[in-house]
């Protein structure tokens, strides 16, 4: 039996309802839900906050994103600080924000091998996957983990020790413990993203006697995934010149089953979540970490790069990396390489313009519902032209 506190997001009022759930899946409500809940694992009552977007229905398996908080932080703060909720609202994934336990120093944490903690957070995570999956229709092939600092360490631990449940992971200001790579043996390729500031005073970019450096962690995962050993490097536009930092994007390509290792190197960046609404010194605003992480996750399921029926294979240096599904019924989804919006047009085969607009990481859907079924059209997006079929 699990106790939930339900909050319906609304600008003028909120409604709190206590629900006692005994069995069965939760009914679809067609409204955003923030559910505070708990389960007992290893004799410890563990709490978490679940965010269910309006797009969720029991009929369609939804991806699940774990968002772990940092050391001394909590689930609620991470939900707001590293916020994925607007992205969940437009992409239909569920977010779970687990709550850590208190260590011997009185600080909230996830046990990633520091100090004397004996809490089984890997087991708790797996129990949480099973609990959520028993109440919601979850796509078991599309479960992901990310987090801030200690939450980033936790994501790497899950990649090593619970890879059979996770399709990809991302870390913001986290890394791996010293020599952790020696015992890290995932069961499949593991797409990895790391976002890290070179001036991070808490988790130093170049590592320390207790942690691996960011470059060594990237090298380990690139080698594990059989990626090309040298990354492609791109300078991200310094769109916010007042934040005191710039961004270099590194991408290790051609891994097994399409796996990549991506890195946003925040030059002069601190121990911060880029793009957060909580502005403080050291925060970079040239990129939006949450948007980039979801864009990265959305490319993969547990088998690797999600296969598509696109007619054209895109150049590696193109701004568009994937368009799916093709044939399309109502909505076409676009995966972008960079953060800048990209314009598109849809035309008939004889050149008549039918629709136009732009897509971005935050809004990556193209409405094709007005197109005539069983016909082929020409989509021009960025510098790419591809034929799409409407079903």
C-alpha angles and dihedrals in degrees: 000000000000129000119219133189110206124206122184111206111236132149098233107027144016131209123210117197127175111221126190108205117195103167145336133050121304113256118250111257102182090227135094111268132196109195124188109202144156142208134189116245124172089351093303123113104231123194132205141170119233124200117199117187125222090248092065117111130170089237096065123056109237128210115245124220122195112209111191122197126228131257112296090009130101143223096263094050092049091049088059100033099047093030120189097161098101088050091048089051092058099034103038102234126139121234126209121195108196120204119227127222129246116266129211090278092056094253128129111246149151114239106246095153102286123136120333101319114141098182112132100226093162089058090045090053092051091047089051091052090052093046095050092043090054091056102036136035100256126181099234091199092058108056117133139183132212137153150156121271104310084023089056090051087050091053091054090048090053091048088056101038107025102031092135088072102039129072099190141346138211131195130200113200091342133113140169130283119258110283092000088127089066091069100031110114113161117190094230141015111297121209107214135191124190123189111189140158120230090219096049105143095189102048103020115222091226092048131237139234090287102038139046121248119254093245092052092050091050090048091051094053094042089053093045091052092045091239123162105281094230118064127224106245126210129175111228116223112266092232093162108048093176098065094077096233142084133203133235117192119212123188127186106202143188097046126158112295090002095300117160136185113223129191132186105198108201103206108215089000121143137214092302144120105247115235096015118148088232099089117202136146112292096029115130119218100183089089138030107227095197094051093046092049094051091045088054095046093048091066095062145059125180090279093057132255109019108248117236136188095231112151093218129054106220124232113253091239094051121115089230117065101173142010118189152219102018114199087047129203108186111334133035117205121211125201113204130203096212137030100248118103116256125212123227141186131194117208138175118252089260091057102260112149110236104170142350140185141117138273132208137177089268094046107028102154128106116200110228098165094109094055118103114257123246092026135114123232138184117243116195112190122169106320094334130093121195136167117240129191123217117217 
